[in-house]
Structure formats: structure tokens, C-alpha cells
Amino acid sequence: MLTSGTMSYVVGDKRFVASAPYIVRVPANTPHTFINAGSSPLQLTAVFDSAHYTFKPLAPNPLQAQPAR
């Protein structure tokens, strides 16, 4: 739940920008990422269905500028 600020999201194949207050539901095993899209700090709360979740980066964050090669 985004309680303060503005975020850019990618959830599966959907991209969108949301401003607080906003709730995003990410289905289990769905690739997703987010980044601050505003000029002020974010405040958010994340809820997981287990205390033992796993994190596996799949690729660089598409919302961040990648360094030139």
C-alpha cells in the first residue's frame, strides 16, 4: 500500500504510475518492480503471505536508467 508519494510500477506486462493513497495487488509468482516517480520520499507498506518469502532478481529494473556500455 502506497501511503505517501508517487510510484512507477511494472506488474507482469502492465506499466502504470500511481499516487498515494493506492493499493497494488501483485499475484504470487508475478514479476514486478517499482521506483519512486516523484520528488518526495515514498512511504509504503508491503504485506507477504509468509514470513519466508524468496527474492529472485530476473533482470535489471526496467524503470531505472542502465549504465552505458
PDB file with one MODEL, atoms N, CA, C and O in Angstrom:
MODEL        1
ATOM      1  N   MET A   1       0.846  -1.157   0.000  1.00  0.00           N
ATOM      2  CA  MET A   1       0.000   0.000   0.000  1.00  0.00           C
ATOM      3  C   MET A   1       0.903   1.235   0.000  1.00  0.00           C
ATOM      4  O   MET A   1       1.749   1.399   0.879  1.00  0.00           O
ATOM      5  N   LEU A   2       0.714   2.080  -0.977  1.00  0.00           N
ATOM      6  CA  LEU A   2       1.441   3.335  -1.077  1.00  0.00           C
ATOM      7  C   LEU A   2       0.696   4.370  -0.242  1.00  0.00           C
ATOM      8  O   LEU A   2      -0.435   4.733  -0.563  1.00  0.00           O
ATOM      9  N   THR A   3       1.327   4.846   0.827  1.00  0.00           N
ATOM     10  CA  THR A   3       0.661   5.787   1.719  1.00  0.00           C
ATOM     11  C   THR A   3       1.114   7.225   1.513  1.00  0.00           C
ATOM     12  O   THR A   3       0.455   8.153   1.982  1.00  0.00           O
ATOM     13  N   SER A   4       2.246   7.423   0.809  1.00  0.00           N
ATOM     14  CA  SER A   4       2.726   8.773   0.540  1.00  0.00           C
ATOM     15  C   SER A   4       3.655   8.736  -0.664  1.00  0.00           C
ATOM     16  O   SER A   4       4.537   7.880  -0.735  1.00  0.00           O
ATOM     17  N   GLY A   5       3.472   9.647  -1.605  1.00  0.00           N
ATOM     18  CA  GLY A   5       4.359   9.745  -2.759  1.00  0.00           C
ATOM     19  C   GLY A   5       3.721   9.248  -4.045  1.00  0.00           C
ATOM     20  O   GLY A   5       2.524   8.966  -4.105  1.00  0.00           O
ATOM     21  N   THR A   6       4.565   9.148  -5.085  1.00  0.00           N
ATOM     22  CA  THR A   6       4.152   8.694  -6.404  1.00  0.00           C
ATOM     23  C   THR A   6       5.142   7.649  -6.892  1.00  0.00           C
ATOM     24  O   THR A   6       6.354   7.850  -6.812  1.00  0.00           O
ATOM     25  N   MET A   7       4.627   6.530  -7.399  1.00  0.00           N
ATOM     26  CA  MET A   7       5.488   5.431  -7.846  1.00  0.00           C
ATOM     27  C   MET A   7       5.158   5.005  -9.258  1.00  0.00           C
ATOM     28  O   MET A   7       4.002   5.044  -9.679  1.00  0.00           O
ATOM     29  N   SER A   8       6.189   4.594  -9.991  1.00  0.00           N
ATOM     30  CA  SER A   8       6.014   3.911 -11.271  1.00  0.00           C
ATOM     31  C   SER A   8       6.101   2.423 -10.983  1.00  0.00           C
ATOM     32  O   SER A   8       6.993   1.975 -10.262  1.00  0.00           O
ATOM     33  N   TYR A   9       5.183   1.662 -11.541  1.00  0.00           N
ATOM     34  CA  TYR A   9       5.120   0.221 -11.314  1.00  0.00           C
ATOM     35  C   TYR A   9       5.214  -0.539 -12.632  1.00  0.00           C
ATOM     36  O   TYR A   9       4.805  -0.048 -13.684  1.00  0.00           O
ATOM     37  N   VAL A  10       5.760  -1.744 -12.548  1.00  0.00           N
ATOM     38  CA  VAL A  10       5.610  -2.762 -13.580  1.00  0.00           C
ATOM     39  C   VAL A  10       5.128  -3.998 -12.835  1.00  0.00           C
ATOM     40  O   VAL A  10       5.806  -4.488 -11.931  1.00  0.00           O
ATOM     41  N   VAL A  11       3.965  -4.498 -13.212  1.00  0.00           N
ATOM     42  CA  VAL A  11       3.406  -5.726 -12.630  1.00  0.00           C
ATOM     43  C   VAL A  11       3.037  -6.616 -13.804  1.00  0.00           C
ATOM     44  O   VAL A  11       2.081  -6.335 -14.528  1.00  0.00           O
ATOM     45  N   GLY A  12       3.799  -7.694 -13.992  1.00  0.00           N
ATOM     46  CA  GLY A  12       3.594  -8.540 -15.168  1.00  0.00           C
ATOM     47  C   GLY A  12       3.906  -7.728 -16.407  1.00  0.00           C
ATOM     48  O   GLY A  12       5.011  -7.200 -16.531  1.00  0.00           O
ATOM     49  N   ASP A  13       2.958  -7.614 -17.329  1.00  0.00           N
ATOM     50  CA  ASP A  13       3.184  -6.840 -18.554  1.00  0.00           C
ATOM     51  C   ASP A  13       2.523  -5.463 -18.507  1.00  0.00           C
ATOM     52  O   ASP A  13       2.426  -4.788 -19.532  1.00  0.00           O
ATOM     53  N   LYS A  14       2.069  -5.041 -17.326  1.00  0.00           N
ATOM     54  CA  LYS A  14       1.397  -3.738 -17.185  1.00  0.00           C
ATOM     55  C   LYS A  14       2.338  -2.719 -16.536  1.00  0.00           C
ATOM     56  O   LYS A  14       3.001  -3.017 -15.543  1.00  0.00           O
ATOM     57  N   ARG A  15       2.386  -1.506 -17.115  1.00  0.00           N
ATOM     58  CA  ARG A  15       3.138  -0.391 -16.540  1.00  0.00           C
ATOM     59  C   ARG A  15       2.155   0.717 -16.198  1.00  0.00           C
ATOM     60  O   ARG A  15       1.248   1.019 -16.974  1.00  0.00           O
ATOM     61  N   PHE A  16       2.344   1.323 -15.020  1.00  0.00           N
ATOM     62  CA  PHE A  16       1.464   2.423 -14.629  1.00  0.00           C
ATOM     63  C   PHE A  16       2.118   3.249 -13.537  1.00  0.00           C
ATOM     64  O   PHE A  16       3.067   2.808 -12.889  1.00  0.00           O
ATOM     65  N   VAL A  17       1.601   4.448 -13.342  1.00  0.00           N
ATOM     66  CA  VAL A  17       2.058   5.347 -12.285  1.00  0.00           C
ATOM     67  C   VAL A  17       0.896   5.540 -11.332  1.00  0.00           C
ATOM     68  O   VAL A  17      -0.247   5.698 -11.761  1.00  0.00           O
ATOM     69  N   ALA A  18       1.186   5.526 -10.037  1.00  0.00           N
ATOM     70  CA  ALA A  18       0.140   5.692  -9.032  1.00  0.00           C
ATOM     71  C   ALA A  18       0.594   6.688  -7.976  1.00  0.00           C
ATOM     72  O   ALA A  18       1.773   6.755  -7.628  1.00  0.00           O
ATOM     73  N   SER A  19      -0.355   7.454  -7.477  1.00  0.00           N
ATOM     74  CA  SER A  19      -0.096   8.388  -6.384  1.00  0.00           C
ATOM     75  C   SER A  19      -0.884   7.945  -5.163  1.00  0.00           C
ATOM     76  O   SER A  19      -1.984   7.406  -5.277  1.00  0.00           O
ATOM     77  N   ALA A  20      -0.305   8.181  -3.998  1.00  0.00           N
ATOM     78  CA  ALA A  20      -0.940   7.784  -2.742  1.00  0.00           C
ATOM     79  C   ALA A  20      -2.235   8.558  -2.531  1.00  0.00           C
ATOM     80  O   ALA A  20      -2.366   9.699  -2.975  1.00  0.00           O
ATOM     81  N   PRO A  21      -3.178   7.939  -1.861  1.00  0.00           N
ATOM     82  CA  PRO A  21      -3.189   6.564  -1.371  1.00  0.00           C
ATOM     83  C   PRO A  21      -3.538   5.587  -2.497  1.00  0.00           C
ATOM     84  O   PRO A  21      -4.424   5.849  -3.310  1.00  0.00           O
ATOM     85  N   TYR A  22      -2.823   4.455  -2.527  1.00  0.00           N
ATOM     86  CA  TYR A  22      -3.031   3.484  -3.597  1.00  0.00           C
ATOM     87  C   TYR A  22      -2.622   2.105  -3.108  1.00  0.00           C
ATOM     88  O   TYR A  22      -1.635   1.961  -2.388  1.00  0.00           O
ATOM     89  N   ILE A  23      -3.382   1.094  -3.500  1.00  0.00           N
ATOM     90  CA  ILE A  23      -3.065  -0.293  -3.152  1.00  0.00           C
ATOM     91  C   ILE A  23      -2.836  -1.066  -4.436  1.00  0.00           C
ATOM     92  O   ILE A  23      -3.643  -1.003  -5.363  1.00  0.00           O
ATOM     93  N   VAL A  24      -1.730  -1.796  -4.485  1.00  0.00           N
ATOM     94  CA  VAL A  24      -1.419  -2.653  -5.629  1.00  0.00           C
ATOM     95  C   VAL A  24      -1.412  -4.086  -5.135  1.00  0.00           C
ATOM     96  O   VAL A  24      -0.741  -4.405  -4.153  1.00  0.00           O
ATOM     97  N   ARG A  25      -2.150  -4.948  -5.806  1.00  0.00           N
ATOM     98  CA  ARG A  25      -2.135  -6.386  -5.500  1.00  0.00           C
ATOM     99  C   ARG A  25      -1.304  -7.063  -6.571  1.00  0.00           C
ATOM    100  O   ARG A  25      -1.606  -6.972  -7.761  1.00  0.00           O
ATOM    101  N   VAL A  26      -0.242  -7.752  -6.133  1.00  0.00           N
ATOM    102  CA  VAL A  26       0.626  -8.476  -7.056  1.00  0.00           C
ATOM    103  C   VAL A  26       0.384  -9.971  -6.829  1.00  0.00           C
ATOM    104  O   VAL A  26       0.691 -10.483  -5.752  1.00  0.00           O
ATOM    105  N   PRO A  27      -0.153 -10.668  -7.812  1.00  0.00           N
ATOM    106  CA  PRO A  27      -0.382 -12.104  -7.651  1.00  0.00           C
ATOM    107  C   PRO A  27       0.931 -12.855  -7.411  1.00  0.00           C
ATOM    108  O   PRO A  27       1.990 -12.435  -7.876  1.00  0.00           O
ATOM    109  N   ALA A  28       0.849 -13.950  -6.693  1.00  0.00           N
ATOM    110  CA  ALA A  28       2.026 -14.778  -6.417  1.00  0.00           C
ATOM    111  C   ALA A  28       2.735 -15.144  -7.718  1.00  0.00           C
ATOM    112  O   ALA A  28       2.098 -15.409  -8.737  1.00  0.00           O
ATOM    113  N   ASN A  29       4.049 -15.155  -7.662  1.00  0.00           N
ATOM    114  CA  ASN A  29       4.918 -15.541  -8.781  1.00  0.00           C
ATOM    115  C   ASN A  29       4.801 -14.628  -9.996  1.00  0.00           C
ATOM    116  O   ASN A  29       5.126 -15.046 -11.107  1.00  0.00           O
ATOM    117  N   THR A  30       4.345 -13.397  -9.813  1.00  0.00           N
ATOM    118  CA  THR A  30       4.261 -12.424 -10.906  1.00  0.00           C
ATOM    119  C   THR A  30       5.459 -11.495 -10.822  1.00  0.00           C
ATOM    120  O   THR A  30       5.654 -10.848  -9.793  1.00  0.00           O
ATOM    121  N   PRO A  31       6.271 -11.408 -11.875  1.00  0.00           N
ATOM    122  CA  PRO A  31       7.385 -10.460 -11.852  1.00  0.00           C
ATOM    123  C   PRO A  31       6.860  -9.037 -11.680  1.00  0.00           C
ATOM    124  O   PRO A  31       5.872  -8.652 -12.305  1.00  0.00           O
ATOM    125  N   HIS A  32       7.524  -8.268 -10.833  1.00  0.00           N
ATOM    126  CA  HIS A  32       7.092  -6.895 -10.597  1.00  0.00           C
ATOM    127  C   HIS A  32       8.257  -6.066 -10.062  1.00  0.00           C
ATOM    128  O   HIS A  32       9.229  -6.595  -9.524  1.00  0.00           O
ATOM    129  N   THR A  33       8.129  -4.760 -10.227  1.00  0.00           N
ATOM    130  CA  THR A  33       9.108  -3.821  -9.695  1.00  0.00           C
ATOM    131  C   THR A  33       8.455  -2.454  -9.573  1.00  0.00           C
ATOM    132  O   THR A  33       7.365  -2.223 -10.097  1.00  0.00           O
ATOM    133  N   PHE A  34       9.131  -1.557  -8.881  1.00  0.00           N
ATOM    134  CA  PHE A  34       8.618  -0.197  -8.747  1.00  0.00           C
ATOM    135  C   PHE A  34       9.780   0.731  -8.462  1.00  0.00           C
ATOM    136  O   PHE A  34      10.864   0.295  -8.074  1.00  0.00           O
ATOM    137  N   ILE A  35       9.539   2.032  -8.663  1.00  0.00           N
ATOM    138  CA  ILE A  35      10.553   3.047  -8.409  1.00  0.00           C
ATOM    139  C   ILE A  35       9.846   4.357  -8.070  1.00  0.00           C
ATOM    140  O   ILE A  35       8.724   4.603  -8.514  1.00  0.00           O
ATOM    141  N   ASN A  36      10.506   5.179  -7.291  1.00  0.00           N
ATOM    142  CA  ASN A  36       9.946   6.481  -6.938  1.00  0.00           C
ATOM    143  C   ASN A  36       9.825   7.327  -8.202  1.00  0.00           C
ATOM    144  O   ASN A  36      10.813   7.526  -8.909  1.00  0.00           O
ATOM    145  N   ALA A  37       8.638   7.820  -8.490  1.00  0.00           N
ATOM    146  CA  ALA A  37       8.401   8.644  -9.679  1.00  0.00           C
ATOM    147  C   ALA A  37       8.180  10.103  -9.311  1.00  0.00           C
ATOM    148  O   ALA A  37       7.871  10.927 -10.172  1.00  0.00           O
ATOM    149  N   GLY A  38       8.336  10.415  -8.045  1.00  0.00           N
ATOM    150  CA  GLY A  38       8.106  11.781  -7.600  1.00  0.00           C
ATOM    151  C   GLY A  38       9.369  12.415  -7.050  1.00  0.00           C
ATOM    152  O   GLY A  38      10.462  11.861  -7.169  1.00  0.00           O
ATOM    153  N   SER A  39       9.207  13.570  -6.454  1.00  0.00           N
ATOM    154  CA  SER A  39      10.349  14.299  -5.902  1.00  0.00           C
ATOM    155  C   SER A  39      10.436  14.201  -4.385  1.00  0.00           C
ATOM    156  O   SER A  39      11.381  14.713  -3.785  1.00  0.00           O
ATOM    157  N   SER A  40       9.468  13.555  -3.762  1.00  0.00           N
ATOM    158  CA  SER A  40       9.498  13.391  -2.304  1.00  0.00           C
ATOM    159  C   SER A  40       9.675  11.912  -1.965  1.00  0.00           C
ATOM    160  O   SER A  40       9.399  11.044  -2.793  1.00  0.00           O
ATOM    161  N   PRO A  41      10.139  11.626  -0.738  1.00  0.00           N
ATOM    162  CA  PRO A  41      10.306  10.229  -0.330  1.00  0.00           C
ATOM    163  C   PRO A  41       8.970   9.474  -0.352  1.00  0.00           C
ATOM    164  O   PRO A  41       7.898  10.063  -0.211  1.00  0.00           O
ATOM    165  N   LEU A  42       9.070   8.171  -0.533  1.00  0.00           N
ATOM    166  CA  LEU A  42       7.901   7.293  -0.528  1.00  0.00           C
ATOM    167  C   LEU A  42       7.665   6.732   0.859  1.00  0.00           C
ATOM    168  O   LEU A  42       8.595   6.575   1.650  1.00  0.00           O
ATOM    169  N   GLN A  43       6.417   6.436   1.140  1.00  0.00           N
ATOM    170  CA  GLN A  43       6.067   5.639   2.311  1.00  0.00           C
ATOM    171  C   GLN A  43       5.166   4.530   1.793  1.00  0.00           C
ATOM    172  O   GLN A  43       4.159   4.786   1.134  1.00  0.00           O
ATOM    173  N   LEU A  44       5.543   3.291   2.101  1.00  0.00           N
ATOM    174  CA  LEU A  44       4.711   2.183   1.663  1.00  0.00           C
ATOM    175  C   LEU A  44       4.760   1.060   2.662  1.00  0.00           C
ATOM    176  O   LEU A  44       5.686   0.954   3.466  1.00  0.00           O
ATOM    177  N   THR A  45       3.753   0.226   2.601  1.00  0.00           N
ATOM    178  CA  THR A  45       3.652  -0.960   3.433  1.00  0.00           C
ATOM    179  C   THR A  45       3.487  -2.152   2.515  1.00  0.00           C
ATOM    180  O   THR A  45       2.634  -2.147   1.628  1.00  0.00           O
ATOM    181  N   ALA A  46       4.306  -3.179   2.725  1.00  0.00           N
ATOM    182  CA  ALA A  46       4.205  -4.409   1.927  1.00  0.00           C
ATOM    183  C   ALA A  46       3.729  -5.539   2.824  1.00  0.00           C
ATOM    184  O   ALA A  46       4.170  -5.661   3.967  1.00  0.00           O
ATOM    185  N   VAL A  47       2.836  -6.359   2.310  1.00  0.00           N
ATOM    186  CA  VAL A  47       2.302  -7.488   3.061  1.00  0.00           C
ATOM    187  C   VAL A  47       2.595  -8.754   2.266  1.00  0.00           C
ATOM    188  O   VAL A  47       2.277  -8.835   1.080  1.00  0.00           O
ATOM    189  N   PHE A  48       3.198  -9.737   2.918  1.00  0.00           N
ATOM    190  CA  PHE A  48       3.537 -11.010   2.285  1.00  0.00           C
ATOM    191  C   PHE A  48       2.712 -12.119   2.917  1.00  0.00           C
ATOM    192  O   PHE A  48       2.336 -12.035   4.086  1.00  0.00           O
ATOM    193  N   ASP A  49       2.436 -13.147   2.146  1.00  0.00           N
ATOM    194  CA  ASP A  49       1.614 -14.239   2.669  1.00  0.00           C
ATOM    195  C   ASP A  49       2.397 -15.195   3.556  1.00  0.00           C
ATOM    196  O   ASP A  49       1.821 -16.132   4.108  1.00  0.00           O
ATOM    197  N   SER A  50       3.692 -14.978   3.701  1.00  0.00           N
ATOM    198  CA  SER A  50       4.519 -15.860   4.517  1.00  0.00           C
ATOM    199  C   SER A  50       5.691 -15.063   5.077  1.00  0.00           C
ATOM    200  O   SER A  50       6.132 -14.085   4.475  1.00  0.00           O
ATOM    201  N   ALA A  51       6.179 -15.480   6.208  1.00  0.00           N
ATOM    202  CA  ALA A  51       7.374 -14.865   6.774  1.00  0.00           C
ATOM    203  C   ALA A  51       8.616 -15.356   6.040  1.00  0.00           C
ATOM    204  O   ALA A  51       9.709 -14.830   6.250  1.00  0.00           O
ATOM    205  N   HIS A  52       8.457 -16.357   5.185  1.00  0.00           N
ATOM    206  CA  HIS A  52       9.585 -16.980   4.480  1.00  0.00           C
ATOM    207  C   HIS A  52       9.423 -16.835   2.975  1.00  0.00           C
ATOM    208  O   HIS A  52       9.273 -17.824   2.257  1.00  0.00           O
ATOM    209  N   TYR A  53       9.455 -15.603   2.508  1.00  0.00           N
ATOM    210  CA  TYR A  53       9.334 -15.380   1.073  1.00  0.00           C
ATOM    211  C   TYR A  53      10.724 -15.407   0.439  1.00  0.00           C
ATOM    212  O   TYR A  53      11.727 -15.285   1.143  1.00  0.00           O
ATOM    213  N   THR A  54      10.790 -15.564  -0.865  1.00  0.00           N
ATOM    214  CA  THR A  54      12.066 -15.565  -1.573  1.00  0.00           C
ATOM    215  C   THR A  54      12.103 -14.399  -2.561  1.00  0.00           C
ATOM    216  O   THR A  54      11.072 -13.947  -3.059  1.00  0.00           O
ATOM    217  N   PHE A  55      13.294 -13.940  -2.821  1.00  0.00           N
ATOM    218  CA  PHE A  55      13.507 -12.850  -3.769  1.00  0.00           C
ATOM    219  C   PHE A  55      14.489 -13.338  -4.817  1.00  0.00           C
ATOM    220  O   PHE A  55      15.575 -13.811  -4.482  1.00  0.00           O
ATOM    221  N   LYS A  56      14.116 -13.229  -6.072  1.00  0.00           N
ATOM    222  CA  LYS A  56      14.978 -13.676  -7.157  1.00  0.00           C
ATOM    223  C   LYS A  56      14.979 -12.614  -8.251  1.00  0.00           C
ATOM    224  O   LYS A  56      14.003 -12.498  -8.993  1.00  0.00           O
ATOM    225  N   PRO A  57      16.071 -11.826  -8.365  1.00  0.00           N
ATOM    226  CA  PRO A  57      16.104 -10.847  -9.446  1.00  0.00           C
ATOM    227  C   PRO A  57      16.109 -11.553 -10.791  1.00  0.00           C
ATOM    228  O   PRO A  57      16.894 -12.477 -11.005  1.00  0.00           O
ATOM    229  N   LEU A  58      15.242 -11.127 -11.696  1.00  0.00           N
ATOM    230  CA  LEU A  58      15.140 -11.753 -13.009  1.00  0.00           C
ATOM    231  C   LEU A  58      15.902 -10.984 -14.072  1.00  0.00           C
ATOM    232  O   LEU A  58      16.375 -11.569 -15.046  1.00  0.00           O
ATOM    233  N   ALA A  59      16.025  -9.664 -13.890  1.00  0.00           N
ATOM    234  CA  ALA A  59      16.682  -8.809 -14.873  1.00  0.00           C
ATOM    235  C   ALA A  59      16.888  -7.441 -14.228  1.00  0.00           C
ATOM    236  O   ALA A  59      16.361  -7.181 -13.147  1.00  0.00           O
ATOM    237  N   PRO A  60      17.648  -6.568 -14.884  1.00  0.00           N
ATOM    238  CA  PRO A  60      17.762  -5.207 -14.355  1.00  0.00           C
ATOM    239  C   PRO A  60      16.380  -4.547 -14.305  1.00  0.00           C
ATOM    240  O   PRO A  60      15.496  -4.871 -15.098  1.00  0.00           O
ATOM    241  N   ASN A  61      16.213  -3.631 -13.374  1.00  0.00           N
ATOM    242  CA  ASN A  61      14.940  -2.927 -13.228  1.00  0.00           C
ATOM    243  C   ASN A  61      14.685  -2.092 -14.487  1.00  0.00           C
ATOM    244  O   ASN A  61      15.467  -1.187 -14.777  1.00  0.00           O
ATOM    245  N   PRO A  62      13.627  -2.365 -15.236  1.00  0.00           N
ATOM    246  CA  PRO A  62      13.360  -1.618 -16.469  1.00  0.00           C
ATOM    247  C   PRO A  62      12.968  -0.164 -16.215  1.00  0.00           C
ATOM    248  O   PRO A  62      12.902   0.631 -17.152  1.00  0.00           O
ATOM    249  N   LEU A  63      12.713   0.183 -14.975  1.00  0.00           N
ATOM    250  CA  LEU A  63      12.339   1.552 -14.654  1.00  0.00           C
ATOM    251  C   LEU A  63      13.555   2.416 -14.323  1.00  0.00           C
ATOM    252  O   LEU A  63      13.431   3.635 -14.216  1.00  0.00           O
ATOM    253  N   GLN A  64      14.724   1.804 -14.161  1.00  0.00           N
ATOM    254  CA  GLN A  64      15.936   2.542 -13.863  1.00  0.00           C
ATOM    255  C   GLN A  64      16.782   2.682 -15.135  1.00  0.00           C
ATOM    256  O   GLN A  64      16.837   1.778 -15.969  1.00  0.00           O
ATOM    257  N   ALA A  65      17.431   3.827 -15.255  1.00  0.00           N
ATOM    258  CA  ALA A  65      18.360   4.019 -16.374  1.00  0.00           C
ATOM    259  C   ALA A  65      19.531   3.049 -16.190  1.00  0.00           C
ATOM    260  O   ALA A  65      20.078   2.926 -15.094  1.00  0.00           O
ATOM    261  N   GLN A  66      19.900   2.380 -17.246  1.00  0.00           N
ATOM    262  CA  GLN A  66      21.010   1.424 -17.202  1.00  0.00           C
ATOM    263  C   GLN A  66      22.289   2.135 -17.642  1.00  0.00           C
ATOM    264  O   GLN A  66      22.251   2.979 -18.537  1.00  0.00           O
ATOM    265  N   PRO A  67      23.431   1.796 -17.015  1.00  0.00           N
ATOM    266  CA  PRO A  67      24.681   2.437 -17.399  1.00  0.00           C
ATOM    267  C   PRO A  67      25.042   2.131 -18.852  1.00  0.00           C
ATOM    268  O   PRO A  67      24.769   1.040 -19.352  1.00  0.00           O
ATOM    269  N   ALA A  68      25.657   3.100 -19.520  1.00  0.00           N
ATOM    270  CA  ALA A  68      26.094   2.893 -20.908  1.00  0.00           C
ATOM    271  C   ALA A  68      27.244   1.910 -20.931  1.00  0.00           C
ATOM    272  O   ALA A  68      28.054   1.855 -20.006  1.00  0.00           O
ATOM    273  N   ARG A  69      27.304   1.141 -21.992  1.00  0.00           N
ATOM    274  CA  ARG A  69      28.397   0.149 -22.108  1.00  0.00           C
ATOM    275  C   ARG A  69      29.432   0.626 -23.071  1.00  0.00           C
ATOM    276  O   ARG A  69      30.424  -0.064 -23.303  1.00  0.00           O
TER     277      ARG A  69
ENDMDL
END
